[in-house]
């Protein structure tokens, strides 16, 4: 019974951690967009491309890491075609 309670608590903590991580990522992307929108003047097509490139780089960095069982991060091994 104690083991089940501990597993349930750990499961809740994992879900909360994933939610907090997802919220942090979303907030960072939203901040990048908000800063871009608040800049004075009209935005050119190149300005929009730079914003997209910035967000893409942010996402690629996040996806290039994985979390192991110990909670440590390590690079994702990619296979070259």
N, C-alpha and C positions, 0 to 999 in steps of 0.2 A: 504493500500500500504506500509506503514511504517512497519507494522507487518510482511508482507511477506519479506521485505528486511532484517529485523532483523533475521527472521527464516533462510533465505538463508545464511546470514553471519555466524550465529551460526553453521549451518550445515557444512559450509566450514571449520570453526575452528575445529570442531569435526573430520572431515576427516584428516585435517593436523595433529592434535594431534595423531590420530591413526597411521598415516604414520610415524611420528617421533618415536612413541613408538615401532613400528615394526622394524624400522631401528636400533634403539638402541639395541633391542634384537638380531637382526641378527649380528650387529657389535660385541656384546659381545661374541656370539658363535663363530664367525669368529676369534676373538682375541684368544679365548681359543685354537682353532685348530691351528692357526698360531704359537702360543707359543710352542705348543706340537711339531709341525713339525720342528721348529728351534732348538730344543734341540739336542745337539750333540750325536752321537752314534746311534746304531740301537735300534729300539723300539720293545719290546717284546709284546706278546699277552696280557700280564697283563697290560702293559703300555696303550695299546689301550682300554682295559676294563676300566681302571681308567679314561681315557678321556671321554668315553661314560657315565660312572657313573656321572662324574662331570657335563656334559651337561644335563643329565637326571635330576639330582637334581636341576639345575638351572631352567629348564622348569617346574618341579613340584612345585617349590616355586612360580613361576609366575602364574601358573594355580590355586594355592590354595587361591588366593585372587580375589575379585571382586570389582568393583567400583560401588558405589550406585549413586543415582540421584544427591547428593550433591558434588560428586567428591571425596568422602572419600573412602578409601579401607577398606574392612572387609573380614574376613575369609569366604571361601565358605563352606556352610553346606553340609556335605557328608552323605549319607545314608549307613548304614552298612547292609549287607545282612545277 
